[in-house]
Amino acid sequence: MSPQLMTLHRRPYQLAKRGFSLLEVVISISIIGILSGIAIPTYQFFVEEKKNISSEQDAIMIKDDMLSYMATYQNGSSGYDYPIVGLQSTSTNGTTDYCNIKYTQLVTFSQGLANNVTLFSYSSNYKNYEYEMGTVFKSGVTTCTVTLNFKDQKRIIFYYDVYDNSLNYRDLAYLTGFTYFSSDGASCYKAI
């Protein structure tokens, strides 16, 4: 065999063994980078959108359960009455007075609401609560919040307006809305 035939015979083998050039690798990496630069934000957007839709659906279910609960206890005689009325107390001279609404009343009512929500499985899932008294407005309305925290990282914040009713000495509190935080971090506000 002549040396020219051996060269021709070896050349395809040598080209196949040579591998990719630096330019081909750079172009491939840049194409992958461009595609991932488009795909990753789009994927994250859809994941966040799914969380928000799920949180919205949960909040609608929670609101329905709460409205059902409040209708059941509308002006009733239990500790969970709605609207929430200042506690009755007896003064030192024996007369019956109505005092201001206590934070424990708001917490008890909030816990009753959460107990009625099927999403929470409240009895085994409840962790703790936080209470915050807000601003007192000129009209005698105070805003208050009660936050219930659950073991599975869910959280719900109840917003109350407490009216100072000095005419008949019975302060009233109304639930104005709530914010639901799901365990994946999404949140949704609903007015009542």
C-alpha positions as CSV (number, residue, x, y, z in Angstrom):
1,M,0.0,0.0,0.0
2,S,1.3,3.4,-0.9
3,P,1.8,6.1,1.6
4,Q,-0.9,8.3,0.0
5,L,-3.5,5.7,0.3
6,M,-2.7,5.2,4.0
7,T,-3.0,8.9,4.5
8,L,-6.4,9.0,2.8
9,H,-7.4,6.0,4.7
10,R,-6.5,7.4,8.1
11,R,-7.8,10.9,7.7
12,P,-11.5,10.2,8.5
13,Y,-10.5,8.3,11.5
14,Q,-8.3,11.1,12.7
15,L,-11.1,13.7,12.1
16,A,-13.6,11.7,14.1
17,K,-11.1,11.4,17.0
18,R,-10.4,15.1,17.0
19,G,-13.6,16.2,19.0
20,F,-15.4,19.6,19.1
21,S,-13.7,22.9,18.4
22,L,-13.7,25.7,21.0
23,L,-16.1,27.7,18.8
24,E,-18.6,24.8,18.6
25,V,-18.6,24.5,22.5
26,V,-19.0,28.2,23.0
27,I,-22.0,28.4,20.6
28,S,-23.6,25.4,22.3
29,I,-23.2,26.9,25.7
30,S,-24.6,30.2,24.6
31,I,-27.7,28.6,23.0
32,I,-28.3,26.6,26.3
33,G,-27.9,29.9,28.3
34,I,-30.3,31.8,26.1
35,L,-32.9,29.0,26.3
36,S,-32.6,28.7,30.1
37,G,-32.7,32.5,30.4
38,I,-36.2,32.4,28.8
39,A,-37.4,29.1,30.3
40,I,-36.5,29.6,34.0
41,P,-38.4,32.9,34.6
42,T,-41.4,31.6,32.7
43,Y,-41.4,28.4,34.8
44,Q,-41.1,30.5,38.0
45,F,-44.0,32.7,36.9
46,F,-46.3,29.7,36.4
47,V,-45.3,28.2,39.7
48,E,-46.1,31.5,41.6
49,E,-49.4,31.8,39.6
50,K,-50.4,28.3,40.7
51,K,-49.6,29.1,44.3
52,N,-51.7,32.3,44.1
53,I,-54.6,30.5,42.5
54,S,-54.5,27.8,45.1
55,S,-54.3,30.3,47.9
56,E,-57.3,32.2,46.4
57,Q,-59.3,29.0,46.2
58,D,-58.5,28.2,49.8
59,A,-59.4,31.7,51.0
60,I,-62.8,31.5,49.3
61,M,-63.4,28.2,51.0
62,I,-62.3,29.7,54.4
63,K,-64.6,32.7,53.8
64,D,-67.6,30.5,53.1
65,D,-66.9,28.4,56.3
66,M,-66.6,31.6,58.3
67,L,-69.8,33.2,57.0
68,S,-71.6,29.9,57.8
69,Y,-70.1,30.0,61.3
70,M,-71.1,33.7,61.9
71,A,-74.6,33.1,60.7
72,T,-74.9,30.2,63.1
73,Y,-73.9,32.3,66.1
74,Q,-75.6,35.6,65.0
75,N,-76.7,37.2,68.2
76,G,-76.7,33.8,70.0
77,S,-75.9,32.9,73.5
78,S,-72.6,31.2,73.3
79,G,-69.1,32.5,73.8
80,Y,-68.7,32.8,70.1
81,D,-71.5,35.3,69.5
82,Y,-71.3,37.6,66.5
83,P,-71.0,40.5,66.6
84,I,-68.7,40.3,69.5
85,V,-70.1,42.3,72.5
86,G,-68.2,43.7,75.5
87,L,-68.2,41.4,78.5
88,Q,-70.8,42.0,81.1
89,S,-69.4,42.7,84.6
90,T,-70.9,43.7,87.9
91,S,-69.5,46.8,89.6
92,T,-68.8,47.2,93.3
93,N,-72.1,48.9,93.9
94,G,-74.0,45.9,92.4
95,T,-75.0,47.4,89.1
96,T,-74.4,45.6,85.8
97,D,-72.0,47.3,83.5
98,Y,-70.7,46.4,80.1
99,C,-67.0,46.8,79.8
100,N,-64.7,47.1,76.8
101,I,-64.1,44.2,74.6
102,K,-61.2,42.1,75.8
103,Y,-58.5,40.7,73.5
104,T,-59.4,37.2,74.8
105,Q,-62.8,37.6,73.3
106,L,-61.3,38.3,69.9
107,V,-58.9,35.4,70.2
108,T,-61.6,33.1,71.3
109,F,-63.8,34.1,68.4
110,S,-60.9,33.7,66.0
111,Q,-60.2,30.3,67.3
112,G,-63.8,29.4,66.9
113,L,-63.8,30.5,63.3
114,A,-60.6,28.5,62.6
115,N,-62.1,25.5,64.3
116,N,-65.0,25.7,61.8
117,V,-62.7,25.8,58.8
118,T,-62.3,22.4,57.3
119,L,-59.0,23.3,55.6
120,F,-57.2,23.7,58.9
121,S,-58.0,20.5,60.8
122,Y,-57.7,22.9,63.7
123,S,-57.6,20.7,66.8
124,S,-54.4,18.9,65.9
125,N,-52.8,21.7,63.9
126,Y,-53.1,24.8,66.0
127,K,-49.8,26.2,67.3
128,N,-50.2,29.7,68.9
129,Y,-51.7,33.1,68.4
130,E,-50.6,36.8,68.4
131,Y,-52.8,39.8,69.2
132,E,-52.2,43.4,68.2
133,M,-54.3,46.4,69.0
134,G,-54.2,49.0,66.3
135,T,-55.0,52.7,66.0
136,V,-58.0,54.3,67.7
137,F,-59.8,56.6,65.2
138,K,-61.7,59.8,66.1
139,S,-65.0,58.0,65.6
140,G,-64.2,55.6,68.4
141,V,-63.2,52.7,66.2
142,T,-60.2,50.7,67.0
143,T,-58.6,48.3,64.6
144,C,-57.3,45.0,66.0
145,T,-55.7,41.9,64.5
146,V,-55.5,38.4,65.7
147,T,-53.0,36.0,64.1
148,L,-53.4,32.3,64.4
149,N,-50.3,30.2,63.5
150,F,-50.5,26.5,62.6
151,K,-47.9,23.8,62.8
152,D,-48.0,23.2,59.0
153,Q,-46.7,26.8,58.4
154,K,-50.2,28.1,57.5
155,R,-51.3,31.3,59.1
156,I,-54.4,33.5,59.2
157,I,-54.7,37.1,60.3
158,F,-58.2,38.3,61.3
159,Y,-58.9,42.0,61.1
160,Y,-61.5,43.5,63.5
161,D,-63.0,46.9,63.9
162,V,-64.0,47.5,67.6
163,Y,-66.6,50.3,68.1
164,D,-66.7,52.2,71.3
165,N,-70.4,52.4,71.9
166,S,-70.7,54.8,74.9
167,L,-74.5,55.2,74.5
168,N,-75.5,51.7,75.9
169,Y,-72.0,50.8,77.3
170,R,-71.7,47.8,75.0
171,D,-68.7,47.9,72.7
172,L,-69.1,45.9,69.5
173,A,-66.4,44.2,67.4
174,Y,-66.9,43.2,63.7
175,L,-64.7,41.0,61.6
176,T,-63.8,43.1,58.5
177,G,-61.6,40.6,56.7
178,F,-58.7,38.2,56.9
179,T,-55.5,37.3,55.2
180,Y,-54.7,33.7,54.6
181,F,-51.0,32.5,54.2
182,S,-50.6,29.1,52.8
183,S,-47.7,26.8,53.7
184,D,-46.0,27.5,50.4
185,G,-45.9,31.3,51.1
186,A,-48.7,32.6,49.0
187,S,-51.2,34.9,50.6
188,C,-54.7,36.2,49.8
189,Y,-56.9,38.8,51.5
190,K,-60.7,38.5,51.7
191,A,-63.1,41.1,53.0
192,I,-66.0,39.9,55.1
